[in-house]
Amino acid sequence: MPVFEIAGLILLAGLGWFWLDSLKARDAAIQAARQACGAEDMQLLDDTVSIASLKPARDDDGHLMLARVYTFEFSDTGDNRRRGSVALLGNDVSLINIGPRLVH
């Protein structure tokens, strides 16, 4: 097999891994957003998240991983849209931000 074909196969395998890893991370972010909204008696709007940031980062053991930040929208009154975020390191949730809760 020529070197070009081997490099192409390695590139395709890498892209496939990245796509599958991104799907797992997105599912983890959706689940975390649902749980955070449910715990605070808020409604997750559109039942989805969107990627806001993707960069390499190191975990506590020094291993290189992908750090992702997903944003989502939720409602605390049913008449508004507020923005929250979920930060992941690898596929583990490291931070959920739903901002300060307004008390009426």
C-alpha positions as CSV (number, residue, x, y, z in Angstrom):
1,M,0.0,0.0,0.0
2,P,1.4,3.4,-0.9
3,V,2.1,5.9,1.9
4,F,-0.6,8.2,0.6
5,E,-3.3,5.6,1.0
6,I,-2.1,4.7,4.5
7,A,-2.1,8.4,5.5
8,G,-5.6,8.7,4.1
9,L,-6.9,5.8,6.1
10,I,-5.3,7.1,9.3
11,L,-6.9,10.5,8.7
12,L,-10.3,8.9,8.1
13,A,-10.0,6.8,11.3
14,G,-9.0,10.0,13.2
15,L,-12.0,11.9,11.9
16,G,-14.3,8.9,12.7
17,W,-13.0,8.8,16.3
18,F,-13.4,12.6,16.7
19,W,-17.0,12.4,15.4
20,L,-18.0,9.6,17.8
21,D,-16.2,11.3,20.7
22,S,-18.1,14.5,20.0
23,L,-21.4,12.7,19.9
24,K,-20.6,11.2,23.4
25,A,-19.6,14.5,24.8
26,R,-22.7,16.2,23.4
27,D,-24.9,13.5,25.0
28,A,-23.2,14.0,28.3
29,A,-23.7,17.8,28.0
30,I,-27.4,17.4,27.2
31,Q,-27.9,15.0,30.2
32,A,-26.1,17.5,32.5
33,A,-28.2,20.4,31.3
34,R,-31.4,18.4,31.8
35,Q,-30.4,17.4,35.3
36,A,-29.3,21.0,36.3
37,C,-32.5,22.4,35.0
38,G,-34.6,19.7,36.6
39,A,-32.9,20.3,40.0
40,E,-33.6,24.0,39.9
41,D,-37.2,23.6,38.6
42,M,-36.4,25.2,35.2
43,Q,-37.3,24.1,31.7
44,L,-34.5,23.2,29.2
45,L,-35.6,24.8,26.0
46,D,-35.2,23.1,22.6
47,D,-33.9,20.0,24.5
48,T,-30.4,20.5,23.0
49,V,-27.0,22.1,23.4
50,S,-24.6,23.8,21.0
51,I,-20.9,23.8,20.9
52,A,-19.3,27.1,21.9
53,S,-15.7,26.2,22.4
54,L,-13.3,23.3,21.6
55,K,-9.6,23.3,22.6
56,P,-7.0,20.9,24.0
57,A,-6.4,20.9,27.7
58,R,-4.8,18.8,30.4
59,D,-6.5,16.9,33.1
60,D,-5.3,16.6,36.8
61,D,-3.0,13.8,35.8
62,G,-1.4,15.8,32.9
63,H,-3.1,13.8,30.1
64,L,-4.0,15.8,27.0
65,M,-7.8,15.8,26.4
66,L,-10.4,17.9,24.6
67,A,-12.1,20.6,26.6
68,R,-15.5,21.5,25.3
69,V,-18.0,24.2,26.3
70,Y,-21.6,23.8,25.3
71,T,-24.3,26.4,25.6
72,F,-28.0,25.8,26.1
73,E,-31.2,27.9,26.8
74,F,-33.6,27.4,29.6
75,S,-36.5,29.2,31.1
76,D,-37.1,29.9,34.8
77,T,-40.6,31.4,34.4
78,G,-41.8,29.9,31.2
79,D,-42.0,33.3,29.5
80,N,-38.3,34.0,29.0
81,R,-35.1,32.5,27.6
82,R,-31.9,32.5,29.6
83,R,-28.5,31.1,28.6
84,G,-26.5,28.5,30.5
85,S,-23.4,26.5,29.7
86,V,-21.8,23.1,30.4
87,A,-18.0,22.6,30.4
88,L,-16.6,19.2,29.7
89,L,-13.1,17.8,30.0
90,G,-13.1,14.7,27.8
91,N,-16.5,13.3,28.4
92,D,-16.7,14.3,32.1
93,V,-18.7,17.4,33.1
94,S,-16.5,19.8,35.0
95,L,-18.8,22.8,35.3
96,I,-22.4,23.7,34.8
97,N,-23.4,27.4,34.8
98,I,-27.1,28.4,34.9
99,G,-26.4,31.9,36.3
100,P,-28.0,33.5,39.3
101,R,-31.6,32.7,39.9
102,L,-33.9,35.6,40.0
103,V,-36.3,35.7,42.9
104,H,-39.6,37.6,42.5
